Amino acid sequence: MRTRPTLSWTPGEDLRPGTTDPGPVADALRAGGVLVLSGAGLSTESGIPDYRSEGGSLRRHTPMTFQEFTTSAHARRRYWARSHLGWRTFGRARPNAGHRAVSAFGQHGLLSAVITQNVDGLHQAAGSDDVVELHGSLNRVVCLSCGAFSARRELARRLEVANAGFEPVAAQLNPDGDADLTDAQVGDFTVMPCSECGGLLKPDVVFFGENVPPLRVERCRELVDAATSLLVLGSSLTVTSGLRFVRQAAQTGKPVLIVNRDPTRGDRHAATRVALPLGATLTALCDALSIPVDGRTGD
């Protein structure tokens, strides 16, 4: 069963305000066994916008849904044209201070694992090893007919050949790698089929309205059970795919700590929410814990 996408959430008046004291997060990291759950807010300092902040993409852009993608050839053409253009910029994004700090925490044995809702691969690029990509990765493509996986760069080459001269200027890049284009800019963009069976290709990401694979969910639940605490970084927790792990941690008595400037749907389950910028806060935590951060001199 596929659920309708949850695109917004309104904070209740009963939520506690955030704090500017990251001390509880430092204490949790010192204790070790911390499971990180990261969201789009962690990648904004790498030039990838988030969904729901004041300047987030949902204020001007409705993400592709699984139903629309699978039932409409026009929607697939629009998606692949916009995604092909966005991929060029998305693929050039580099880890920022927040990603590097998370990697440093892991390298110094403070983390049990990382679950990320992001599809950009920046945790791995920063050096994090044990990363579960909850919503998949834009670096892979899957055929909906035969199930074959292939590298996104291979599809990009095929699309370049089939759409020579396709060089529109996008208004904006979105968190899912999509770029804002008008229908006129999309034009008669040519979509590529699976090179194995001729079936429909889809990025190996979980679209809105699509379920996270059950085995992946189970793996994340196991990680929550094994963790000492859960640290949420840059996620509004609007969608259930991430919020369920916060609820699980809270129900089993594990501390939930959130670093996010805006209120989140998980605040009522959290011991604290630190309302500070992620990059600077996580870097300061590395300093407090005497942990060096690789590549500190630039993003």
Secondary structure by P-SEA (a helix, b strand, c coil): cccccccccccccccccccccaaaaaaaaaacbbbbbbcccccccccccccccccccccccccccaaaaaccaaaaaaaaaaaaaaaaaaaaccccaaaaaaaaaaaaccccbbbbcccccccccccccccccccccccbbbbcccbbbbbaaaaaaaaaaaccccbbbbcccccccbbbbccccccbbbbbcccccccccccccccccccccaaaaaaaaaaaaaccbbbbccccccccccaaaaaaaaaaccbbbbbcccccccccccccccccccaaaaaaaaaaacccccccccc
